[in-house]
Amino acid sequence: MTPTFVHLQDAAAQPAEVLLVFAADAAPSEPGSEPRPELLAADLALRSAAAAVLASGEYKAAQNELVLLHAPAGLAAKRLLLSGLGKQGSADLRKLRRAAGAAVRYSKARGLRSLAAVLPETLAPAAAAARAVVEGAILADWDPDMYKSDRKDGSLEALTLLGGDAAAEQGVREGTAMAQSQNFARTLVHEPGNVLTPTVLGERTAAMCAEVGLACEVYSTAKLEELGMGAFLGVAQGSDEPPALIVIRYEPENVPEGVTLGLVGKAITFDTGGISIKPADGMDKMKYDMAGGAAMLGAMRAIALLKPEVRVLSVICSAENMPSGRAYRPGDVLRAMSGKTIEIINTDAEGRLVLADGLHYAKQLGATHLIDAATLTGAISVALGHHNAGAYASDEESWRKFADGLLVSGEGFWRMPLGEEYLEQMRSQIADLLNAGGRYGGSVTAAMFLKEFAGQTPWIHLDIAGTAW
């Protein structure tokens, strides 16, 4: 489903299976009176069609609250669907995105396969509103039931956006590229480990890159040995499945030499914990331990479609972490590509090992700025729960740019501290570093471990273990 945009002010005349209009809980008109929901549309025919339900008090326009009206008077649409954004004063693009997604899920559950959405006129510029509605709709249209034998495709066939101005067309294009790329990543994350091995991840990445025009190279064990990636190889050696080192390049023409952004992703396609094996409960979810890599693959797909004027390269480090007679052990010492030595005290702290070599390699390939993403620690879930991911930044300029981006993306991140005192927990008596720093501050000590391999390069680390699933 590819959304379309119609620059049409008379939404009442638009034939549609479902016409979606957004509503918000407005402030009371007079002191002491009850708040009353209002449509975020000026069209008099729309307001007239919804007037009775808005005046009834039954519908409050709370966040994601929905009401469906059949055969609405004065409209060409068969149905009018209202989706709430909550209090009008706090309505924003994130809530608009969610309200659009709620409307799509509601429609799909009733077998309604096409939707026309009226862009809210006062919430945000048309391009931003269009992007938010499209993102919410496409993300909500995705289903994880890919392996059900009786699966029926209930996805939307058509989404039309109404109103706005010519700028909304750009918002539709951006929202489509972003959301479809997110769904590409989500599909990878939900693939079972017996299907999505590191080799298969490399194959799917190469196919995606060929589709959108990215340069891609996929390497395996011999290349890791050639590069001296001892940390990455240490994790991979316990599995019969060979590792995959994936390198992707986006190089737009006529961009002067200078900044090259390096996106590095952890892609452990299944994580047993290795010799330090995980508890059985919840281990089935460990197919998602490649979500950081999947996020970076989705990002590269979106970058190829949106064509920003900056060079970007991505390094994805993929392996299985398995226990076997060949697996690395607690007490082993590994030598990373950078030359630093690492004493292993917990084989379940494997993500930082593959990222250590990935970050160093990205710098060798020319990255001047680094961002890595990884389902790195359970500790970040303890700290932040499942609503925000942890973010670490080595310099203020990088953090400012990243934080500005969050206002557009709607993602939830919380900046966490960095400090040399945390690195003391990672000092080994026989090597340069330990690969785990103990129970306390586990996400921070893991970040400080990675910072040793980012070095002086501006760097952001995203610990997404609490939000990736």
Secondary structure, DSSP 8 states (H G I E B T S, - for coil): ---EEE--S-GGG---S-EEEEEEE---SSTTS---EEES---HHHHHHHHHHHHHSS----TT-EEEEES-TT-SSSEEEEEEEEEGGG--HHHHHHHHHHHHHHHHHTT--EEEEE--SSSS-HHHHHHHHHHHHHHHH--S-TT-TT------SEEEEESS-THHHHHHHHHHHHHHHHHHHHHHHHS-TTTS-HHHHHHHHHHHHHHHT-EEEEE-HHHHHHHT-HHHHHHHTTSSS--EEEEEEE--TT--SS-EEEEEEEEEEEE--TTS---STTGGGGGGGGHHHHHHHHHHHHHHHH--SSEEEEEEEEEEE--STTS--TT-EEE-TTS-EEE-S-TT--HHHHHHHHHHHHHHTT-SEEEEEE---THHHHHHTTT-EEEEESSHHHHHHHHHHHHHH---EEE----HHHHGGG--SSSSEES---STTHHHHHHHHHHHHHTTS-EEEEE-TTT--
